[in-house]
Amino acid sequence: MKTCLIWGLLGKYPRAAWTKTAGLVLLCGAGLVSCRQQQTPRDSQHRHTNAISRLALKSTADVRRLLVAGMSTNQITSLIGEPDWALELERGSVLWHYAVSPFPASDEMAGTYVTRVGLTITNGYLAFVGFSYAELQVPPPEHALPPALPHSESPSLKFFVVSKEPIPGGKYIDSGLFPRLGFVAPTPTLAIVALKEVTWTEETVATPEGRSQTNWTFRISLQPEDAPRLKAMTTDNLSKQMLMVVGEVSVSAPIIRDPVEEGIMEFKCRDPRIAESAKKHLARMKRGQ
């Protein structure tokens, strides 16, 4: 996927000055646009984990209120951390790039999504704020479970490795249970259609507010032929987040801390609708229906 990073004060340019073609967003005007494939440049610095990706940014206006021209680099890093990478520009300026969880553009690029924030630093102070836009297929948040699968449709357990970067043909997960989770590929990293064993336990606990909360813990054991596949996938994706989908319902999104040995794993659930859906699908997978 290609995106385009627009620099400067975008409010100066009318909507008619923008053109969009094949997912590439262009600003007509010399020296005002820097377009490239989404990849880290060769002369970039080492990647950092930035704080801006964890902020609840909902618009480009939010970013402009947060980052004001004239701020020092110390003020910037205290607010949003170190950049993911930096690129030296001409005349002593530096371009700082920050990846963000995509949010709708609220400026002249309305209708697209912001995927990166770019800061031009001159003599140690913020000079310009720019954005990288992409025409993403971002679905609305999922507030309800999909309808139950027909009995004739085979259930499955699918694993998706989550990415903070757009994936061609992928889907952006942003739901009440998994807000701003990230992107997943159109096909799962690993799909399982039969289980060796599945059990679940139910526990009711008191919340700090004095209400009762029911938690479900599911324990899954894969078939011997599938256990090595899960171990290989988790070994190759350590420290990444993994979305687990039972049937068509997302049930858990743990961070892979260690390889999953022997094909045995657990996930927890608090939503009774998701728990009931998981019970039905996993039980059918054990029976091979």
Buried (B, 14 or more C-beta within 10 A) or exposed (E): BBBBBBBBEBEEBEEEBBEBEEBBBBBEEEEBBBBEEBEEEEEBBEEBEBBBBEBEBEBBEBBBEBBEBEBEBEBBBEEBBBBBBBBEEEEEBBBBBBBBBBBBBBBBBEEBBBBBBBBBBBEEBBBBBBBBBBBBEBEEEBEEBEEBBEEEEEBBBBBBBBBBBBBEEBBBBBBEBBEBBBBBBEEBBBBBEBBBEBEBEEEEEEEEEEEEEEEBBBEBBBBEEBBEBBBEBBEEBEEBBBBBBBBBBBBBBEEBEEBBEEBBBEBBBEBEEBBBBBBBBBBBBBEEE
